[in-house]
Amino acid sequence: MTDTWFFLALLIPTFIAAGLVKGVTGMGLPTVAMGLLGTAMPPAAAAALLVIPSFITNLWQLLAGPAAGRLRRRLWPMMLGIVAGTLCGAALLVRVDPLWSGLALGVALVVYAVYALCAPALSVPPRLEPWLSPAVGVVTGAITGATGVFVMPAVPYLQSLRLDKDELVQALGLSFTVSTVALAAGLLAHGAFRPDQLGWSALAIVPALAGMWLGQKIRARISARRFRQCFLLFLVLLGLELSSRPFF
């Protein structure tokens, strides 16, 4: 009983915080939750707990706007690449210490976010999109499979497509929904996703949705310029947290 109450005391605030970050920035629930849950359990177990709340919140994010169908038609090559890369890379999350892959990911996030804050935003010409989308998807999937984190290089690539604020949030929801399903399939294939974890994962939906709702209320009051600044500053913090893990 003591262990159950301790686990609830960890689970509920973790997913409220992760949902709030996701509601404001359109991303971050898996990474924030992985960072907090990883202090008390193996990374593969933490990733399994993320499956249901991550899927529900990302699906909500995807459908909370008029552009879902248009984005699916535009980005399906990237989504196929994410599935393929995640299924291939999921074995690393189970078998390899994720701290060192997290270090590389954290450095990449910081470099990208600092560049984007200090320099003009990247822009992908439409003629390159059919070639870049599947490649970005495969690399994103491989990193997702290895770390349980969905952001690189999908986030900078989607930003480079020059979507407006709400379309970007929906596109992130699409990418993260596909990543969640692919990660769950990869964990299941490697024996790291057990039926008894589904109850705890389902329980995390309520605090995650509550945090996301609050974050969306905050986002609605932020200007497009301020939204972009918050989004990139969050990437800096996220990268610093990931890159510091091997040293503490």
FENZI-V921960 format. One record per backbone hydrogen bond with DSSP energy under -1.0 kcal/mol. CO is the residue of the C=O (numbers start at 1). NH is the residue of the N-H. If there is no record, write none. Layout:
BEGIN
CO,NH + CO,NH
END
This chain:
BEGIN
1,5 + 2,6 + 3,7 + 4,8 + 5,9 + 6,10 + 7,11 + 8,12 + 10,14 + 11,15 + 12,16 + 13,17 + 14,18 + 15,19 + 16,20 + 17,21 + 18,22 + 19,23 + 20,24 + 21,25 + 22,26 + 28,32 + 29,33 + 30,34 + 31,35 + 32,36 + 33,37 + 34,38 + 36,39 + 37,40 + 42,46 + 43,47 + 44,48 + 45,49 + 46,50 + 50,54 + 51,55 + 52,56 + 53,57 + 54,58 + 55,59 + 56,60 + 57,61 + 58,62 + 59,63 + 60,64 + 63,65 + 67,71 + 68,72 + 69,73 + 70,74 + 71,75 + 75,79 + 76,80 + 77,81 + 78,82 + 79,83 + 80,84 + 81,85 + 82,86 + 83,87 + 84,88 + 85,89 + 86,90 + 89,92 + 90,94 + 91,95 + 92,96 + 98,102 + 99,103 + 100,104 + 101,105 + 102,106 + 103,107 + 104,108 + 105,109 + 106,110 + 107,111 + 108,112 + 109,113 + 110,114 + 111,115 + 112,116 + 113,117 + 114,118 + 115,119 + 125,128 + 128,132 + 129,133 + 132,136 + 133,137 + 134,138 + 135,139 + 136,140 + 137,141 + 138,142 + 139,143 + 140,144 + 141,145 + 142,146 + 143,147 + 144,148 + 151,155 + 153,157 + 154,158 + 155,159 + 156,160 + 159,162 + 160,124 + 164,168 + 165,169 + 166,170 + 167,171 + 168,172 + 169,173 + 170,174 + 171,175 + 172,176 + 173,177 + 174,178 + 175,179 + 176,180 + 177,181 + 178,182 + 179,183 + 180,184 + 181,185 + 182,186 + 183,187 + 184,188 + 185,189 + 186,190 + 187,192 + 188,191 + 194,197 + 195,198 + 197,201 + 198,202 + 199,203 + 200,204 + 202,205 + 204,208 + 205,209 + 206,210 + 207,211 + 208,212 + 209,213 + 210,214 + 211,215 + 212,216 + 213,217 + 214,218 + 215,219 + 216,220 + 218,221 + 219,222 + 223,227 + 224,228 + 225,229 + 226,230 + 227,231 + 228,232 + 229,233 + 230,234 + 231,235 + 232,236 + 233,237 + 234,238 + 235,239 + 236,240 + 237,241 + 238,242 + 239,243 + 240,244 + 244,247 + 245,248
END
